[in-house]
């Protein structure tokens, strides 16, 4: 005879997993803001820049942003391989990214 499934327990486990995933997503977004140097902006400036990004329909511009983002992540993974590079080279790259990002948002 089969053991009956405990749907309530399965649903609870799925809800817990979804909550953990949402928490991890929020944490990773915060880490991304810090890593790019965007934490130097006020919440209003950051929200405005994200709204412009979300409203942009120009495929060429979005593709350009995607390429810059991919390059950012590639450079971050290379830097994380060496702790000394991360400590020394991280700050200039972040401030440069923040200035470039603000220039891009203003141009949109």
N, C-alpha and C positions, 0 to 999 in steps of 0.2 A: 504494500500500500504506500502511496506517495505521501510525503510530508507536505502539508498545505503551506503555500507561500505566505509570508508575512508582508503583505503589501504596505502596511503602515511603516514597518521598519525599513523597507526598501525606499519608500518615499522620503523618509527622514534622512536616510543616508545620501540620497540624491540632493536634497535640500542643503545638507551640510556641505556637500562637495561644491554645489553652486555658490554657496556663501564664501567658501574658501577661494574659489576661482575669482569671484568678484573682488575680494580683499586683495588677492595677489595682483589683479589688474590695476587697481587703484594705486597700490604700492609701486608697481612698475612705471605707471604714468608719472608719479611723483619723482621717481629716480631719473626718469627721462628728462623731466623739467630741470632738475638739478644738473644732470650731466651736460645738457646743452647750454647751461648758463642762463636759461630763461627764468630762473628763480630771482634774478635781479630786477625783473619787471614787476610792476604792481599787478595785483590780480585783475584789475580792470583792463590794463594793457594786454595782458596775456589772454584774457577772455576775448577781447576785440580782435586780436590776431587770429585766434582759433576760429572765430566767427567768419572772418574774411576767408580763411582757408576752407571752411566748410561750404561757403557760398560760391567759391571759385569753380566755374565750369570749363575754363580754358584747359583743354587736355594737355597742351604743350607745357603750360606752366606747372600743372600737377605732375607731369612726367619729370620735369626738371627738379622739382622738389623731391620726388621719389628717388631720383639718382643721387641727390645730395644727401638724403637720409641714408641710403644704402652705403654711400662712401663713409658717412659718419660712423655707422655701425661696424664697418670693416676696419676703420682706423681704431675704434675703441677695442675691438677684439685683439688687434695686434699689440696695442698698448697694455692690455691687461695681462699679456703673456709675461711682461717684465714689470715688476713692481716699481723699479727705479724710473722707468719711462713714464709710468702712470703718474707718479708723484711730481716729476719734473716737467713733463710735456703736457700734462692734462690741463693746467690752468690757461696757458695761452690759447690752446685749441678751443676751449670752451668760450672764452671771451670773444674770440674771432667769430665763432659760430653764432653767438648771441647778436653781434653787430650785424652779421650778414642776414640773419633771420629778420631782424627788425627792418633792415633795408628792403628785404623782399616783401614783407607785409605792407610796408608803406607804399611800395610801387604798385601793389595790387589795387 
